[in-house]
Amino acid sequence: MTGNERARLGDELAEAAASPEQARRAATKPLRAPLLLSIVHCPAPDHPKVPE
């Protein structure tokens, strides 16, 4: 993630925060680094190799 995507992530983190202080801190965290890597994992529950 770069540029405006980092600010958008900060907005989403701030929305999920419990208090206004946590929201303020969460909104600025993604802006500290010039690049963020994100990983999305979506397991397929019906796949034969996925244990139940």
N, CA, C and O atoms as a DFTB+ gen file, in Angstrom:
208 C
 N C O
     1  1       0.839      -1.166       0.000
     2  2       0.000       0.000       0.000
     3  2       0.890       1.238       0.000
     4  3       1.883       1.303       0.725
     5  1       0.536       2.183      -0.792
     6  2       1.276       3.438      -0.840
     7  2       0.286       4.594      -0.937
     8  3      -0.893       4.393      -1.226
     9  1       0.772       5.781      -0.697
    10  2      -0.011       6.994      -0.905
    11  2      -1.326       7.040      -0.150
    12  3      -1.381       6.792       1.054
    13  1      -2.388       7.363      -0.885
    14  2      -3.711       7.535      -0.287
    15  2      -4.274       6.252       0.308
    16  3      -5.142       6.296       1.180
    17  1      -3.780       5.108      -0.161
    18  2      -4.248       3.838       0.389
    19  2      -3.894       3.728       1.867
    20  3      -4.666       3.168       2.646
    21  1      -2.737       4.254       2.263
    22  2      -2.326       4.232       3.671
    23  2      -3.257       5.097       4.516
    24  3      -3.607       4.715       5.632
    25  1      -3.656       6.241       4.005
    26  2      -4.580       7.123       4.727
    27  2      -5.946       6.462       4.853
    28  3      -6.606       6.579       5.886
    29  1      -6.361       5.780       3.819
    30  2      -7.650       5.084       3.852
    31  2      -7.624       3.973       4.904
    32  3      -8.601       3.781       5.628
    33  1      -6.515       3.245       4.988
    34  2      -6.368       2.218       6.014
    35  2      -6.429       2.852       7.399
    36  3      -7.070       2.309       8.299
    37  1      -5.772       3.992       7.581
    38  2      -5.813       4.695       8.853
    39  2      -7.228       5.092       9.236
    40  3      -7.603       4.997      10.404
    41  1      -8.008       5.531       8.275
    42  2      -9.406       5.889       8.536
    43  2     -10.204       4.676       9.014
    44  3     -11.014       4.781       9.936
    45  1      -9.973       3.539       8.388
    46  2     -10.683       2.316       8.774
    47  2     -10.261       1.859      10.169
    48  3     -11.101       1.423      10.957
    49  1      -8.976       1.953      10.480
    50  2      -8.504       1.587      11.811
    51  2      -9.088       2.521      12.876
    52  3      -9.447       2.080      13.967
    53  1      -9.177       3.798      12.553
    54  2      -9.730       4.768      13.492
    55  2     -11.204       4.487      13.756
    56  3     -11.674       4.649      14.882
    57  1     -11.926       4.071      12.739
    58  2     -13.342       3.749      12.893
    59  2     -13.551       2.580      13.843
    60  3     -14.542       2.531      14.572
    61  1     -12.614       1.640      13.831
    62  2     -12.741       0.439      14.661
    63  2     -12.237       0.646      16.088
    64  3     -12.416      -0.232      16.932
    65  1     -11.619       1.775      16.371
    66  2     -11.045       2.021      17.700
    67  2     -12.134       2.231      18.744
    68  3     -13.252       2.648      18.442
    69  1     -11.763       1.924      19.990
    70  2     -12.724       2.000      21.095
    71  2     -12.905       3.408      21.649
    72  3     -13.987       3.746      22.129
    73  1     -11.867       4.230      21.592
    74  2     -11.957       5.577      22.163
    75  2     -11.416       6.598      21.162
    76  3     -10.712       6.228      20.222
    77  1     -11.734       7.865      21.352
    78  2     -11.216       8.901      20.445
    79  2      -9.682       8.973      20.443
    80  3      -9.077       9.226      19.401
    81  1      -9.063       8.756      21.590
    82  2      -7.592       8.777      21.659
    83  2      -7.003       7.617      20.857
    84  3      -6.037       7.801      20.118
    85  1      -7.575       6.442      21.000
    86  2      -7.111       5.288      20.226
    87  2      -7.360       5.510      18.738
    88  3      -6.547       5.108      17.905
    89  1      -8.466       6.139      18.404
    90  2      -8.783       6.416      17.005
    91  2      -7.754       7.362      16.396
    92  3      -7.319       7.163      15.262
    93  1      -7.367       8.385      17.144
    94  2      -6.378       9.341      16.648
    95  2      -5.037       8.646      16.401
    96  3      -4.389       8.875      15.379
    97  1      -4.631       7.801      17.341
    98  2      -3.353       7.100      17.207
    99  2      -3.395       6.077      16.072
   100  3      -2.429       5.937      15.322
   101  1      -4.515       5.365      15.949
   102  2      -4.652       4.346      14.907
   103  2      -4.645       4.970      13.517
   104  3      -4.119       4.376      12.576
   105  1      -5.221       6.154      13.380
   106  2      -5.302       6.809      12.072
   107  2      -3.930       7.210      11.544
   108  3      -3.726       7.261      10.331
   109  1      -2.987       7.494      12.440
   110  2      -1.665       7.944      11.984
   111  2      -0.663       6.814      11.809
   112  3       0.362       7.010      11.156
   113  1      -0.920       5.655      12.362
   114  2       0.050       4.553      12.285
   115  2       0.412       4.147      10.851
   116  3       1.597       3.968      10.569
   117  1      -0.545       3.993       9.937
   118  2      -0.163       3.586       8.582
   119  2       0.658       4.645       7.831
   120  3       1.278       4.338       6.812
   121  1       0.664       5.876       8.324
   122  2       1.374       6.939       7.618
   123  2       2.855       7.019       7.998
   124  3       3.590       7.820       7.420
   125  1       3.301       6.213       8.948
   126  2       4.698       6.244       9.392
   127  2       5.664       5.707       8.342
   128  3       6.772       6.223       8.198
   129  1       5.258       4.693       7.623
   130  2       6.138       4.056       6.637
   131  2       5.689       4.428       5.222
   132  3       4.497       4.617       4.980
   133  1       6.633       4.533       4.291
   134  2       6.262       4.880       2.920
   135  2       5.560       3.744       2.167
   136  3       4.907       3.977       1.150
   137  1       5.700       2.518       2.673
   138  2       5.108       1.368       2.005
   139  2       4.649       0.369       3.060
   140  3       5.379       0.093       4.012
   141  1       3.453      -0.169       2.899
   142  2       2.931      -1.211       3.787
   143  2       2.607      -2.436       2.956
   144  3       2.075      -2.322       1.851
   145  1       2.922      -3.592       3.478
   146  2       2.558      -4.841       2.834
   147  2       1.350      -5.399       3.560
   148  3       1.290      -5.365       4.789
   149  1       0.406      -5.904       2.822
   150  2      -0.766      -6.516       3.444
   151  2      -0.934      -7.925       2.899
   152  3      -0.674      -8.202       1.729
   153  1      -1.375      -8.799       3.781
   154  2      -1.589     -10.201       3.406
   155  2      -3.040     -10.540       3.706
   156  3      -3.548     -10.247       4.788
   157  1      -3.695     -11.156       2.745
   158  2      -5.078     -11.582       2.911
   159  2      -5.119     -13.096       2.776
   160  3      -4.614     -13.654       1.802
   161  1      -5.713     -13.743       3.738
   162  2      -5.811     -15.202       3.730
   163  2      -7.278     -15.593       3.696
   164  3      -8.042     -15.222       4.587
   165  1      -7.672     -16.334       2.682
   166  2      -9.053     -16.797       2.552
   167  2      -9.038     -18.317       2.360
   168  3      -8.972     -18.793       1.227
   169  1      -9.098     -19.085       3.458
   170  2      -9.057     -20.543       3.309
   171  2     -10.307     -21.063       2.601
   172  3     -11.397     -20.507       2.733
   173  1     -10.120     -22.123       1.861
   174  2     -11.234     -22.775       1.185
   175  2     -11.692     -23.951       2.056
   176  3     -11.050     -25.002       2.042
   177  1     -12.780     -23.801       2.810
   178  2     -13.183     -24.853       3.762
   179  2     -13.572     -26.175       3.104
   180  3     -13.527     -27.219       3.755
   181  1     -13.944     -26.153       1.849
   182  2     -14.350     -27.393       1.183
   183  2     -13.198     -28.106       0.488
   184  3     -13.402     -29.138      -0.153
   185  1     -11.983     -27.559       0.611
   186  2     -10.826     -28.183      -0.026
   187  2     -10.450     -29.442       0.746
   188  3     -10.468     -29.436       1.977
   189  1     -10.110     -30.519       0.048
   190  2      -9.834     -31.795       0.738
   191  2      -8.601     -31.751       1.671
   192  3      -8.497     -32.574       2.581
   193  1      -7.687     -30.823       1.460
   194  2      -6.476     -30.776       2.297
   195  2      -6.646     -29.884       3.511
   196  3      -5.740     -29.823       4.342
   197  1      -7.771     -29.186       3.652
   198  2      -8.010     -28.322       4.804
   199  2      -8.646     -29.160       5.904
   200  3      -9.730     -29.709       5.710
   201  1      -7.979     -29.268       7.077
   202  2      -8.564     -30.063       8.159
   203  2      -9.813     -29.393       8.740
   204  3      -9.959     -28.172       8.690
   205  1     -10.680     -30.192       9.273
   206  2     -11.914     -29.679       9.873
   207  2     -11.717     -29.288      11.310
   208  3     -12.659     -28.836      11.962
